[in-house]
Amino acid sequence: MATAFATLLCSSSSYIFIQNKSISSSRTFSRSLVTKATTLSSSVNFQVTVDNPGFKFTKNREKIQQIHSIEEYDSELQSVSQEKLVVAHFSATHYKYNILIQQFMKEQRSISNGIKFLHVMANESDKTMQLCRREKIDKIPYFIYYKKAEKIHEEAGFRPEKLLGDILYYVEDPFSQVVQLKRMGDFEKLIKAHKFDNKLIVVNVGKRNCIPCVKIYPSVIELAGQMAGRVIFGRMNVDDGDEVCMKKMLTEIDVYKVPAFLFMRNGEFCGRYIGSCPSTLVREITKLQNDHMQKELLHVNELSWRNKSLNSCS
């Protein structure tokens, strides 16, 4: 199929494959917990108003790496294992929820070895202010996510459930029932492994910095656990691995937006859902499962009728 490959661009509700066009929107998905701050300087006075997020924590002694300069920051990013997710948290000395955020990060660090947290106190010194200017940090709290020393996501404000959703989306959890498909070879291997077992395969297609993709992913993890043994869940990002091959495959099955869910059974494509509504995803999966069961039942009844006919003739 000879077509020019499209580029993924961001809209308010999804990322869209579109050629030579840009999309902008002022729609927001969640209320920010910080007000706009002035450009950071050594004498900056942050004006921050925050609703109490309300979150319970357990005690642990895991430490967060404190960063005091650009050199330390860059050194930490380069020294971390390529597979680890690095979350850099920028704050200020008088921000009243610093302890709450620190406790949250310690808890997540104790749960998974796939995360490393860095903490920068923006108004600590001229060196930290210089780092904030380089990273264009003008509000607090601010979080930047890195993989392989590459910035993959950033956002301002703190909501525990939102931060947890971001971590779940970007970290690689070895205990998750969701199969990570980093390249087309992984995708093809998954399809081949279940070509004759009648199991439904659900592949979640997403992209970095896609708010709806992050929003629905915790539900994908939950569904994968609930439906283990009956439905196989996989996940791939179009901007990871074999990006060109993935985009070509998606355009061939008319998928131009993410998050998208591809449904396959016995090596054959049997449907798609594009969106970020968990209840709609469940309905689509249930419908496909019910349709398959009805077909299987009809097939069994047909075989039974044929056997009876043969027996009666003999």
Secondary structure, 3 states (H helix, E strand, C coil): CCCCCCEEEECCCCEEEECCCCCCCCCCCCCCCCCCCCCCCCCCCCCCCCCCCCCCCCCCCCCCEEECCHHHHHHHHHHCCCCCEEEEEEECCCCCCHHHHHHHHHHHHHHCCCEEEEEEECCCCHHHHHHHHHCCCCCCCEEEEEECCEEEEEEECCCHHHHHHHHHHHCCCCCCCCEECCCHHHHHHHHHHCCCCCCEEEEEEECCCCHHHHHHHHHHHHHHHHCCCCEEEEEEECCCCCHHHHHHHHHHCCCCEECEEEEEECCEEEEEEECCCHHHHHHHHHHHHHHHHHHHHHHHHHHHHHHHHHHHHC
